[in-house]
Amino acid sequence: MGVSQASAPQSAARVLPRLKWRLLRNGVRRRTGGVVALVLGVLYAAVVAPVGFAAMVALGSSGDDTARRSVLVIGATVVMVGWSILPLLTFGSDETLDPERLAGFPLRRGPLMRGLLAASLVGLVPVAVAVLLMGVVVGFGGGGAVVVALPAMTALLLLSVTVSRLVTSALASTLTSRRGRDVMVLVTSVVVLGVQGLRFIRLGSIDSATLLRIDDVLRLLPPGMLAQSIIDAGAGRWALAVAELAAPMAIIPAALALWAGVLDRDLDRSDDTPRRTERSRLRRRPPRSELVAPAPRDLMLVGSGTVPPWRAVAARERRYLRRDPRRGLQLANAVVFSLAGPVFAAIGYGGDLPGTSVLLGSAAAYVVVLAATNQFAFDGAALWMDVVSGAGVRALLVGKNAVLVTVSLPAVVASSVLLAALSGGWPYVLCSVLLGAGGLGAGLGAGNYISVRFPIPVPERRNVFGGGGAGQGCARSLIVLVCFLIVNLLLAPVAVLGALTVNAGALIGTGFGVVALGYGVLLWRLGTQLAAEAGDADQAGLLEATSPDLAA
């Protein structure tokens, strides 16, 4: 980005949006299935934006004053809150969100802020939101209210962008740390779970009094005041509308000033990073007696030959789960959704669950089974050390499987017990656990073989939710789809035994569970053996697939 200091005030507002567009375009090219995702996103925005525009126009001409006010006030608040929170989830995939990434360029603070604000408006979501806000202006701007509606929606857009940049800049240093990413994994899992719970809310049961109470609170916030100013202008209360419009607009300069201070702090800190790092290292230097840390017990015992190598692999994987947010995200989602399933089922049945619903707990580990089809995804270059150390592929797979079992099987038990407590179907708990264990074994057996034969590397990204593929295109996506189909076919016998248990009862169902467990153990042993033979015969191919950059 060759921008000189003299030309920065004129060109930064154009260069940074172009940089954002280039980053989005390169991200589409690099991701597996990125073109398909882009097309779907464009189609989705092309449908949502016109529909939202038409809905706002229709609502503006509606005679239901309560609905008009509620939708406008709540919608304006959702726009601002969503615009402030969602960038935190994409932090790392959008390089313009981290001010320290731009510290090396010859940009003064003012041009940098203008360029970053302009870059925030680049993308499908900002365009769709802008179209929606324009629908508010057209629908609610009748009778001269457009003189308030247009600046109100413009102020809402500018306030949302400014607050979003302020939040991301203030949390930039936290989001780049491991602890911060761990917290984001937990928070995002809870948020996604809460969004799923909204599907079970009966909107028809919400009366107008409840909406009015919500409006009375939200209209005191800046986005709610902007929306309320449009309602008051349409009702002829011009003095009140102007006052409600002026207050949030006065907040924008204050938010810009706060953001400017945060940018100065971050840019100064990036210039002083080497010195601060050295001071931090010296300050945290342990005493001489602690310089040689003891090795983990499992690793020491492996060297003495008293335990099998897979225990060392399992010990390492457990540490990786605590230290790598991307790994923790997969298992956190699996556990959260498996435990939330019974609650959602109870809400869907209205609290009247049949006893056989306990068998749904056996599917709690399904997400883990699907993730097990690419167990070397996050290893990357670290897999080279495993091969050099002489650890066989079987030891690696068994150690990884052991960690997955210790995380997913308790989720199956907890989900089954929770369903039994809600439905009273305690006799089916053992059946559910046996079926879940059998499905877990069958899925891990298939996943072990697929992980060795079709490994897909995951690029190192600071955004744990961005994922990203290895850039192999649609062919790799087709392989992933076929692998999922194979896993589901191998899990079909367990699902059939579960269906038979529903009609056969708990006693006979326990026998079906034992059969499912034997099927799972047999398939796991077979899949692991075939995977070990294939991996040991072609270690070079496995290494090249998991770390293509190092292999090149």
C-alpha positions as CSV (number, residue, x, y, z in Angstrom):
1,M,0.0,0.0,0.0
2,G,2.3,2.7,-1.3
3,V,0.7,5.8,0.3
4,S,2.9,8.8,1.0
5,Q,2.3,11.0,4.0
6,A,1.5,14.0,1.8
7,S,-1.1,12.2,-0.2
8,A,-2.6,10.2,2.7
9,P,-5.4,12.6,3.6
10,Q,-6.7,12.5,0.0
11,S,-6.2,8.7,-0.7
12,A,-6.6,6.8,2.5
13,A,-10.4,6.8,2.3
14,R,-10.0,5.1,-1.2
15,V,-7.1,2.8,-0.5
16,L,-8.3,1.1,2.6
17,P,-11.7,0.1,1.1
18,R,-9.8,-1.3,-1.9
19,L,-7.6,-3.1,0.6
20,K,-10.7,-4.5,2.3
21,W,-12.2,-5.6,-1.0
22,R,-8.9,-7.3,-2.0
23,L,-8.8,-9.2,1.3
24,L,-12.3,-10.4,0.8
25,R,-11.6,-11.5,-2.8
26,N,-8.4,-13.3,-1.8
27,G,-10.3,-15.0,1.0
28,V,-12.8,-16.4,-1.4
29,R,-10.1,-17.7,-3.7
30,R,-8.1,-19.3,-0.8
31,R,-11.0,-21.1,0.9
32,T,-12.3,-24.5,-0.1
33,G,-15.7,-23.8,-1.7
34,G,-15.1,-20.1,-1.4
35,V,-16.7,-19.3,-4.8
36,V,-19.8,-21.3,-3.9
37,A,-20.1,-19.5,-0.5
38,L,-19.7,-16.1,-2.3
39,V,-22.5,-16.9,-4.8
40,L,-24.8,-18.1,-2.0
41,G,-24.0,-14.9,0.0
42,V,-24.7,-12.7,-3.0
43,L,-28.0,-14.5,-3.7
44,Y,-28.9,-14.3,0.0
45,A,-28.2,-10.6,0.1
46,A,-30.1,-10.1,-3.2
47,V,-33.2,-11.6,-1.6
48,V,-32.9,-10.2,2.0
49,A,-32.2,-6.6,1.0
50,P,-35.2,-6.1,-1.3
51,V,-37.5,-8.0,1.0
52,G,-36.3,-5.9,4.0
53,F,-36.7,-2.7,1.9
54,A,-40.3,-3.7,0.9
55,A,-41.1,-4.7,4.5
56,M,-40.0,-1.4,5.9
57,V,-42.0,0.5,3.2
58,A,-45.1,-1.6,4.0
59,L,-44.6,-1.1,7.7
60,G,-44.3,2.6,7.3
61,S,-47.8,2.8,5.7
62,S,-49.3,0.5,8.3
63,G,-51.9,1.8,10.7
64,D,-50.6,-0.3,13.7
65,D,-48.7,2.3,15.7
66,T,-47.5,-0.2,18.2
67,A,-46.0,-2.5,15.6
68,R,-44.4,0.5,13.7
69,R,-42.7,1.8,16.9
70,S,-41.7,-1.7,18.2
71,V,-40.1,-2.9,14.9
72,L,-38.3,0.4,14.3
73,V,-36.9,0.8,17.9
74,I,-36.0,-2.9,18.4
75,G,-34.6,-3.1,14.8
76,A,-32.4,-0.1,15.2
77,T,-31.0,-1.5,18.4
78,V,-30.3,-4.9,16.8
79,V,-28.5,-3.2,13.9
80,M,-26.1,-1.3,16.2
81,V,-25.5,-4.2,18.6
82,G,-25.0,-6.7,15.8
83,W,-22.6,-4.4,13.9
84,S,-20.6,-4.0,17.1
85,I,-20.4,-7.7,18.0
86,L,-20.2,-9.6,14.7
87,P,-16.8,-8.1,13.7
88,L,-15.3,-9.7,16.9
89,L,-16.1,-13.1,15.5
90,T,-14.3,-12.3,12.2
91,F,-11.3,-10.8,13.9
92,G,-8.3,-12.2,12.1
93,S,-10.0,-12.8,8.8
94,D,-10.4,-9.0,8.2
95,E,-6.9,-7.5,8.6
96,T,-8.3,-4.0,8.7
97,L,-9.9,-4.7,12.2
98,D,-6.5,-4.8,13.8
99,P,-4.9,-1.3,14.0
100,E,-1.5,-2.7,14.7
101,R,-1.5,-4.3,11.2
102,L,-1.6,-0.7,9.8
103,A,1.0,0.8,12.1
104,G,3.8,0.4,9.6
105,F,2.2,2.5,6.9
106,P,2.8,6.3,6.7
107,L,-0.8,7.3,7.7
108,R,-1.8,10.0,10.1
109,R,-4.6,9.3,12.5
110,G,-7.2,11.3,10.8
111,P,-6.9,9.8,7.3
112,L,-6.5,6.3,8.9
113,M,-9.8,6.7,10.8
114,R,-11.6,7.9,7.6
115,G,-10.2,5.0,5.6
116,L,-11.2,2.5,8.3
117,L,-14.7,3.9,8.5
118,A,-15.0,3.6,4.7
119,A,-13.7,0.1,4.8
120,S,-16.4,-0.9,7.3
121,L,-19.0,-0.3,4.6
122,V,-17.4,-2.7,2.1
123,G,-19.1,-6.1,2.0
124,L,-22.5,-7.8,1.4
125,V,-23.8,-7.3,4.9
126,P,-23.2,-3.5,5.0
127,V,-24.9,-3.1,1.6
128,A,-27.9,-5.1,2.7
129,V,-28.2,-3.1,6.0
130,A,-27.9,0.2,4.0
131,V,-30.7,-0.9,1.7
132,L,-32.8,-1.8,4.7
133,L,-32.3,1.6,6.3
134,M,-33.2,3.3,3.0
135,G,-36.5,1.4,3.2
136,V,-37.1,3.0,6.6
137,V,-36.5,6.4,5.1
138,V,-38.9,5.7,2.2
139,G,-41.6,4.0,4.4
140,F,-41.6,6.4,7.4
141,G,-40.6,9.6,5.6
142,G,-44.1,10.6,4.6
143,G,-45.7,13.9,5.6
144,G,-42.4,15.8,5.8
145,A,-40.9,13.3,8.2
146,V,-38.1,12.5,5.7
147,V,-36.2,15.6,7.0
148,V,-35.8,13.6,10.2
149,A,-35.8,10.0,8.9
150,L,-32.9,10.6,6.5
151,P,-30.4,12.1,9.0
152,A,-31.6,9.6,11.7
153,M,-30.8,6.5,9.6
154,T,-27.6,8.1,8.4
155,A,-26.6,8.8,12.0
156,L,-27.5,5.2,12.9
157,L,-25.2,3.9,10.2
158,L,-22.4,6.1,11.2
159,L,-22.9,5.5,14.9
160,S,-22.9,1.7,14.3
161,V,-19.7,1.8,12.3
162,T,-18.0,4.0,14.8
163,V,-18.9,2.0,17.8
164,S,-17.9,-1.2,16.0
165,R,-14.5,0.2,15.2
166,L,-14.1,1.5,18.8
167,V,-14.9,-1.9,20.2
168,T,-12.7,-3.9,17.9
169,S,-9.8,-1.5,18.4
170,A,-10.2,-1.5,22.2
171,L,-10.2,-5.3,22.3
172,A,-7.6,-5.9,19.6
173,S,-4.8,-6.8,22.0
174,T,-7.1,-9.2,23.9
175,L,-8.5,-10.9,20.7
176,T,-4.9,-11.6,19.5
177,S,-4.0,-13.4,22.8
178,R,-4.7,-17.1,23.4
179,R,-6.8,-16.3,26.5
180,G,-8.9,-13.8,24.6
181,R,-9.6,-16.4,21.8
182,D,-10.5,-19.0,24.4
183,V,-13.1,-16.6,25.9
184,M,-14.5,-15.8,22.4
185,V,-14.9,-19.5,21.8
186,L,-17.0,-19.9,24.9
187,V,-19.0,-16.7,24.4
188,T,-19.8,-17.5,20.7
189,S,-20.9,-21.0,21.6
190,V,-23.4,-19.6,24.1
191,V,-24.6,-16.9,21.7
192,V,-25.1,-19.4,18.9
193,L,-27.0,-21.6,21.3
194,G,-29.2,-18.7,22.4
195,V,-30.0,-17.9,18.7
196,Q,-31.0,-21.4,18.2
197,G,-33.3,-21.1,21.2
198,L,-35.2,-18.3,19.6
199,R,-36.8,-20.8,17.2
200,F,-38.8,-22.1,20.1
201,I,-40.3,-18.8,21.1
202,R,-43.9,-18.5,20.1
203,L,-44.1,-15.0,18.7
204,G,-47.9,-15.1,18.6
205,S,-48.0,-15.3,22.4
206,I,-46.1,-12.0,22.8
207,D,-48.7,-9.3,23.6
208,S,-48.4,-5.6,22.8
209,A,-47.9,-4.7,26.4
210,T,-44.6,-6.7,26.5
211,L,-43.4,-5.0,23.3
212,L,-44.2,-1.6,24.8
213,R,-42.2,-2.3,27.9
214,I,-39.3,-3.4,25.8
215,D,-39.6,-0.2,23.7
216,D,-39.7,2.0,26.7
217,V,-36.3,0.7,27.7
218,L,-34.7,0.6,24.3
219,R,-35.8,4.0,23.1
220,L,-33.6,5.5,25.9
221,L,-30.5,4.2,24.1
222,P,-29.0,6.1,21.2
223,P,-30.2,3.8,18.4
224,G,-33.7,3.7,20.0
225,M,-33.8,7.4,20.2
226,L,-33.0,7.7,16.5
227,A,-35.8,5.4,15.7
228,Q,-38.2,7.2,18.1
229,S,-37.4,10.5,16.5
230,I,-38.8,9.2,13.2
231,I,-42.0,8.1,15.0
232,D,-42.4,11.4,16.7
233,A,-41.7,13.4,13.5
234,G,-44.4,11.3,11.7
235,A,-46.9,12.2,14.5
236,G,-46.1,15.9,14.3
237,R,-44.0,16.2,17.5
238,W,-41.2,18.1,15.8
239,A,-39.5,19.6,18.8
240,L,-39.3,16.2,20.5
241,A,-38.1,14.6,17.3
242,V,-35.3,17.1,16.8
243,A,-34.2,16.6,20.5
244,E,-34.2,12.9,20.1
245,L,-32.2,13.2,16.9
246,A,-29.6,15.6,18.3
247,A,-28.7,13.6,21.4
248,P,-27.4,10.5,19.5
249,M,-25.7,12.7,16.9
250,A,-23.8,14.4,19.7
251,I,-22.5,11.0,20.8
252,I,-20.8,10.3,17.4
253,P,-18.0,12.9,17.9
254,A,-17.5,11.5,21.4
255,A,-17.2,8.0,20.1
256,L,-14.8,9.2,17.4
257,A,-12.7,10.9,20.0
258,L,-12.5,7.7,22.1
259,W,-11.6,5.7,19.1
260,A,-8.9,8.2,18.2
261,G,-7.4,7.7,21.7
262,V,-7.5,4.0,21.4
263,L,-5.8,4.1,18.0
264,D,-3.0,6.3,19.4
265,R,-2.5,3.8,22.3
266,D,-2.4,0.8,19.9
267,L,-0.1,2.5,17.4
268,D,2.3,3.6,20.1
269,R,2.2,0.2,21.7
270,S,3.1,-1.5,18.4
271,D,6.1,0.8,18.0
272,D,7.3,-0.2,21.5
273,T,6.5,-3.9,21.2
274,P,10.1,-5.2,21.0
275,R,11.1,-3.3,24.1
276,R,8.0,-4.3,26.0
277,T,8.5,-7.9,25.1
278,E,12.1,-7.9,26.4
279,R,11.0,-6.2,29.7
280,S,8.2,-8.7,30.1
281,R,10.5,-11.6,29.5
282,L,13.0,-10.3,32.1
283,R,10.2,-9.5,34.6
284,R,8.7,-13.0,34.3
285,R,12.0,-14.9,34.3
286,P,11.6,-17.8,36.7
287,P,14.1,-18.6,39.5
288,R,17.1,-20.6,38.6
289,S,15.6,-23.7,40.2
290,E,12.6,-23.5,37.9
291,L,14.5,-23.0,34.6
292,V,14.4,-26.7,33.9
293,A,10.7,-27.6,34.0
294,P,9.9,-31.2,34.8
295,A,8.6,-33.2,31.8
296,P,4.9,-34.4,31.9
297,R,4.6,-37.7,33.7
298,D,3.2,-39.5,30.6
299,L,6.2,-38.4,28.5
300,M,8.7,-39.5,31.1
301,L,7.1,-42.9,31.4
302,V,7.1,-43.4,27.7
303,G,10.8,-43.0,27.6
304,S,11.1,-45.8,30.2
305,G,8.8,-48.1,28.3
306,T,6.3,-48.5,31.1
307,V,3.3,-47.1,29.2
308,P,2.3,-47.3,25.5
309,P,3.1,-44.3,23.3
310,W,-0.6,-43.4,22.7
311,R,-0.8,-42.2,26.3
312,A,1.8,-39.5,25.5
313,V,-0.2,-38.5,22.4
314,A,-3.3,-38.3,24.5
315,A,-1.6,-36.1,27.1
316,R,-0.4,-33.8,24.4
317,E,-3.8,-33.6,22.8
318,R,-5.4,-32.7,26.1
319,R,-2.9,-29.8,26.4
320,Y,-3.7,-28.7,22.8
321,L,-7.4,-28.6,23.7
322,R,-6.6,-26.1,26.4
323,R,-4.1,-24.0,24.3
324,D,-5.5,-24.1,20.8
325,P,-8.9,-22.3,20.5
326,R,-9.7,-23.9,17.1
327,R,-9.5,-27.4,18.6
328,G,-11.5,-26.4,21.6
329,L,-14.2,-24.8,19.4
330,Q,-15.1,-28.1,17.8
331,L,-15.5,-30.0,21.0
332,A,-17.1,-27.0,22.8
333,N,-19.8,-26.9,20.2
334,A,-20.3,-30.6,20.3
335,V,-20.8,-30.6,24.1
336,V,-22.9,-27.5,24.2
337,F,-25.2,-28.6,21.4
338,S,-25.5,-32.1,22.8
339,L,-26.6,-30.8,26.2
340,A,-28.9,-28.2,24.7
341,G,-30.7,-30.8,22.6
342,P,-32.7,-32.2,25.5
343,V,-33.8,-28.6,26.6
344,F,-34.9,-27.8,23.1
345,A,-36.7,-31.1,22.8
346,A,-38.5,-30.5,26.0
347,I,-39.6,-27.0,24.8
348,G,-40.7,-28.5,21.5
349,Y,-42.9,-31.1,23.1
350,G,-44.3,-28.6,25.6
351,G,-42.7,-30.4,28.5
352,D,-44.5,-33.7,27.8
353,L,-41.6,-35.9,26.6
354,P,-42.0,-39.6,26.0
355,G,-39.7,-42.0,27.9
356,T,-38.1,-43.2,24.6
357,S,-36.8,-39.6,24.0
358,V,-33.9,-40.6,26.2
359,L,-32.5,-42.4,23.2
360,L,-31.9,-39.0,21.5
361,G,-29.0,-38.7,24.0
362,S,-27.1,-41.3,22.0
363,A,-26.6,-38.8,19.2
364,A,-24.8,-36.3,21.4
365,A,-21.4,-37.2,20.0
366,Y,-22.4,-36.9,16.4
367,V,-20.6,-33.6,15.9
368,V,-17.5,-35.1,17.4
369,V,-17.8,-38.1,15.0
370,L,-18.0,-35.8,12.0
371,A,-15.0,-33.8,13.2
372,A,-13.0,-37.0,13.6
373,T,-12.8,-37.4,9.8
374,N,-9.9,-34.9,9.7
375,Q,-8.0,-35.5,12.9
376,F,-4.6,-34.3,11.5
377,A,-6.1,-31.0,10.4
378,F,-4.5,-28.8,13.1
379,D,-1.2,-30.7,13.4
380,G,0.5,-29.2,10.4
381,A,4.2,-29.2,10.6
382,A,4.1,-30.7,14.2
383,L,3.3,-34.0,12.6
384,W,6.8,-34.1,11.2
385,M,8.1,-34.4,14.8
386,D,5.8,-37.3,15.5
387,V,7.2,-39.2,12.5
388,V,10.8,-38.4,13.3
389,S,10.3,-39.6,16.9
390,G,9.2,-43.0,15.6
391,A,5.7,-42.9,16.8
392,G,3.5,-45.0,14.6
393,V,0.3,-43.8,13.0
394,R,-1.7,-46.2,15.1
395,A,-0.4,-44.6,18.4
396,L,-1.3,-41.2,17.1
397,L,-4.8,-42.2,16.2
398,V,-5.4,-44.1,19.4
399,G,-4.2,-41.2,21.5
400,K,-6.4,-38.7,19.6
401,N,-9.4,-41.1,19.8
402,A,-8.9,-41.5,23.6
403,V,-9.2,-37.7,24.1
404,L,-12.3,-37.5,21.9
405,V,-13.9,-40.4,23.8
406,T,-13.2,-38.8,27.2
407,V,-14.9,-35.6,26.0
408,S,-17.9,-36.9,24.0
409,L,-18.9,-40.0,26.0
410,P,-19.6,-38.0,29.2
411,A,-21.7,-35.7,27.0
412,V,-23.8,-38.7,25.9
413,V,-24.3,-39.8,29.5
414,A,-25.2,-36.2,30.6
415,S,-27.6,-35.8,27.7
416,S,-29.3,-39.1,28.4
417,V,-29.6,-38.5,32.1
418,L,-31.1,-35.0,31.5
419,L,-33.6,-36.4,29.1
420,A,-34.5,-39.1,31.6
421,A,-35.0,-36.5,34.2
422,L,-37.4,-34.5,31.9
423,S,-39.3,-37.5,30.6
424,G,-39.0,-40.1,33.4
425,G,-37.6,-42.7,31.0
426,W,-34.8,-43.9,33.3
427,P,-34.9,-47.5,32.0
428,Y,-33.6,-46.2,28.6
429,V,-30.5,-44.5,30.0
430,L,-28.3,-47.6,29.7
431,C,-29.7,-48.3,26.2
432,S,-28.8,-44.7,25.1
433,V,-25.3,-44.9,26.5
434,L,-24.6,-48.2,24.8
435,L,-26.0,-46.9,21.5
436,G,-23.9,-43.7,21.8
437,A,-20.8,-45.7,22.6
438,G,-21.4,-48.0,19.6
439,G,-22.0,-45.0,17.3
440,L,-18.9,-43.3,18.6
441,G,-16.7,-46.4,18.0
442,A,-18.1,-46.8,14.5
443,G,-17.6,-43.2,13.6
444,L,-14.1,-43.0,15.0
445,G,-13.1,-46.1,13.0
446,A,-14.3,-44.6,9.8
447,G,-12.9,-41.2,10.8
448,N,-9.4,-42.8,11.4
449,Y,-9.2,-44.2,7.9
450,I,-10.6,-41.1,6.3
451,S,-8.2,-38.9,8.3
452,V,-5.2,-40.8,6.9
453,R,-6.4,-41.2,3.3
454,F,-7.9,-37.8,2.8
455,P,-6.2,-35.3,5.2
456,I,-7.1,-31.6,4.8
457,P,-4.8,-29.0,6.4
458,V,-6.3,-26.1,8.2
459,P,-4.3,-22.8,7.7
460,E,-3.1,-21.0,10.8
461,R,-5.5,-18.2,11.3
462,R,-6.1,-15.9,14.3
463,N,-9.9,-16.1,13.6
464,V,-10.9,-19.4,15.2
465,F,-14.3,-19.2,13.4
466,G,-12.9,-18.4,10.0
467,G,-11.7,-21.9,9.4
468,G,-10.6,-21.6,5.8
469,G,-9.7,-24.5,3.6
470,A,-6.4,-25.4,2.1
471,G,-7.3,-23.9,-1.3
472,Q,-7.8,-27.1,-3.2
473,G,-11.2,-25.9,-4.5
474,C,-14.5,-27.8,-5.2
475,A,-12.8,-31.2,-5.7
476,R,-11.7,-31.2,-2.0
477,S,-15.2,-30.1,-0.9
478,L,-16.7,-33.0,-2.9
479,I,-14.3,-35.4,-1.1
480,V,-15.4,-34.1,2.3
481,L,-19.1,-34.6,1.3
482,V,-18.5,-38.1,0.2
483,C,-16.6,-38.9,3.5
484,F,-19.6,-37.6,5.5
485,L,-21.9,-39.8,3.5
486,I,-19.7,-42.8,4.2
487,V,-19.7,-42.1,7.9
488,N,-23.4,-41.8,8.0
489,L,-23.8,-45.1,6.1
490,L,-21.6,-46.8,8.7
491,L,-23.7,-45.3,11.5
492,A,-26.9,-46.5,9.9
493,P,-26.9,-49.9,11.7
494,V,-26.7,-48.1,15.1
495,A,-29.6,-45.8,14.1
496,V,-31.6,-48.9,13.1
497,L,-31.0,-50.5,16.4
498,G,-32.1,-47.4,18.1
499,A,-35.3,-47.3,16.1
500,L,-36.0,-51.0,17.0
501,T,-35.4,-50.1,20.7
502,V,-38.3,-47.6,20.6
503,N,-40.7,-50.4,19.8
504,A,-39.0,-53.2,21.7
505,G,-38.8,-51.6,25.1
506,A,-35.9,-50.9,27.5
507,L,-35.0,-54.6,28.4
508,I,-34.7,-55.8,24.8
509,G,-33.2,-52.4,23.8
510,T,-30.3,-53.0,26.2
511,G,-29.5,-56.1,24.2
512,F,-29.6,-54.0,21.0
513,G,-27.2,-51.6,22.7
514,V,-24.8,-54.4,23.5
515,V,-24.9,-55.4,19.8
516,A,-24.3,-51.7,18.8
517,L,-21.4,-51.5,21.1
518,G,-19.8,-54.7,19.7
519,Y,-20.4,-53.3,16.1
520,G,-18.7,-50.1,17.1
521,V,-15.7,-51.8,18.7
522,L,-15.3,-54.1,15.7
523,L,-15.5,-51.2,13.2
524,W,-13.1,-49.1,15.3
525,R,-10.5,-51.9,15.4
526,L,-10.8,-52.5,11.6
527,G,-10.7,-48.8,10.7
528,T,-7.8,-48.1,12.9
529,Q,-5.8,-51.1,11.6
530,L,-6.4,-50.1,8.0
531,A,-5.5,-46.5,8.7
532,A,-2.3,-47.5,10.5
533,E,-1.2,-49.7,7.6
534,A,-2.0,-47.0,5.0
535,G,-0.3,-44.2,7.1
536,D,2.8,-46.2,7.8
537,A,3.1,-47.1,4.2
538,D,2.8,-43.5,2.9
539,Q,4.1,-41.3,5.7
540,A,5.6,-38.9,3.1
541,G,2.2,-38.4,1.5
542,L,0.5,-37.8,4.9
543,L,3.2,-35.2,5.8
544,E,2.9,-33.4,2.5
545,A,-0.9,-33.3,2.8
546,T,-0.9,-31.9,6.3
547,S,1.9,-29.3,5.8
548,P,2.1,-28.5,2.1
549,D,4.1,-25.3,2.7
550,L,6.8,-27.1,4.7
551,A,6.9,-29.9,2.1
552,A,7.4,-27.4,-0.7
